[in-house]
Amino acid sequence: MQRQQHWQKFQPRLGIYKKLPMPVYMRAKDLPAYGEVVMHSHDWEQLIFALSGLLEVTSSKGQHLIPSGQAIWVPANHSHSIATVTGARLRSVHIEKGLISPCSQQIKVLKVDPLTRLLIARASQFFTPPEDACASGEAPGLNRQQLRLLDVLIDQICGLETQPLSLPLADDRLLLPILQALQQQPERKTTLVEWGKLLGASSKTIARRFEDKLGMSYSRWREQLILHRAIQGLSENRSVTEVALSLGYESLPAFIHMFKKQMGITPGKFNSDK
């Protein structure tokens, strides 16, 4: 996301805790436009759900976009920041480390199904108002029915599908000039052969480095970057045509095909669902 605007910085509100007040603990937070929760980590797992708005989570693994209605899984002790250009409403599910071992130990964006959204909405009411709970340092007293619903929520979280909305980054000496150049100009169509000539390396060496360091091919990484920028542009209420042209697409149907292939919906539908 662009950083030239004046950003409001926030500290994580659970920073007062060394451990969670209870095994599963939920918080609600509204971030203003150009608001950021600064880089932090904690000794528990976290699901960050975007109730509305577009979130960008930055971690040591890269950049991750969370559109409205989707979520990101952050394992324990993974440093991360949370930012939004558009403004966003969050619901965070904090889970004691080791409580649900089947869940991934990798940070990843998740596709949230309707049932899980309903469970998050219902369970978040158990912890309202969150400011009072945080101020007192006391965990809310939950009844058996509420605890069972939290158990169902945890089971649902572990079964959610991964969304292709993580853009891996690396500070590798060979890759860094390529990654930086493309982030500045995502519409750039430089081939691996052309990069090789610019950097004094063979195209095969660069291709191997992408696979080794980023876990995907050069073309796949470029597609991920373009998808990120497309979602950012659409979330800022730019037209589908404007976004497509800004990303170097000469054919609007080609852009729509790429977006639908990755997201399962057209960019027009994505705009209407925000």
MOKAWO-V706064 format. One record per backbone hydrogen bond with DSSP energy under -0.5 kcal/mol. NH is the residue of the N-H (numbers start at 1). CO is the residue of the C=O. Records with the same first field share a line. If there is no record, write none. Layout:
NH = CO + CO
//
This chain:
7 = 5
8 = 34
9 = 7
10 = 36
15 = 12
16 = 13
17 = 14
25 = 94
27 = 92
29 = 90
31 = 29 + 88
34 = 84
35 = 32 + 84
36 = 8
37 = 82
38 = 10 + 36
40 = 80
44 = 42
45 = 95
46 = 74
47 = 93
48 = 46 + 72
49 = 47 + 91
50 = 70
51 = 49 + 89
52 = 89
53 = 274
55 = 66
56 = 83
57 = 64
58 = 56 + 81
59 = 62
60 = 79
62 = 59
63 = 167
64 = 57
65 = 165
66 = 55
69 = 50
70 = 67
71 = 110
72 = 48
73 = 108
74 = 46 + 72
75 = 73
77 = 42
78 = 75
79 = 77
80 = 40
81 = 58
82 = 37
83 = 56
84 = 35
88 = 31
89 = 52
90 = 29
91 = 49
92 = 27
93 = 47
94 = 25 + 92
95 = 45
96 = 23
97 = 43
99 = 96
101 = 98
103 = 100
108 = 73
110 = 71
111 = 161
112 = 110
113 = 111
117 = 113
118 = 114
119 = 115
120 = 116
121 = 117
122 = 118
123 = 119
124 = 120
125 = 121 + 122
126 = 123
127 = 124
128 = 125
132 = 129
133 = 129
134 = 130
135 = 131
136 = 132
137 = 133
138 = 133
142 = 140
147 = 143
148 = 144
149 = 145
150 = 146
151 = 147
152 = 148
153 = 149
154 = 150
155 = 151
156 = 152
157 = 153
158 = 154
159 = 155 + 156
160 = 157
161 = 111
163 = 109
165 = 163
167 = 63
168 = 166
169 = 61
176 = 172
177 = 173
178 = 175
179 = 175
180 = 176
181 = 177
182 = 178
183 = 179
184 = 180
185 = 181
188 = 185
195 = 191
196 = 192
197 = 193
198 = 194
199 = 195
200 = 196
201 = 196
206 = 202
207 = 203
208 = 204
209 = 205
210 = 206
211 = 207
212 = 208
213 = 209
214 = 210
215 = 210 + 211
216 = 210
221 = 217
222 = 218
223 = 219
224 = 220
225 = 221
226 = 222
227 = 223
228 = 224
229 = 225
230 = 226
231 = 227
232 = 228
233 = 229
234 = 230
235 = 231
236 = 232 + 233
237 = 234
238 = 233
243 = 239
244 = 240
245 = 241
246 = 242
247 = 243 + 244
248 = 245
249 = 244
252 = 250
255 = 251
256 = 252
257 = 253
258 = 254
259 = 255
260 = 256
261 = 257
262 = 258
263 = 259
264 = 260
270 = 266
271 = 267
272 = 268
273 = 269
274 = 270 + 271
//
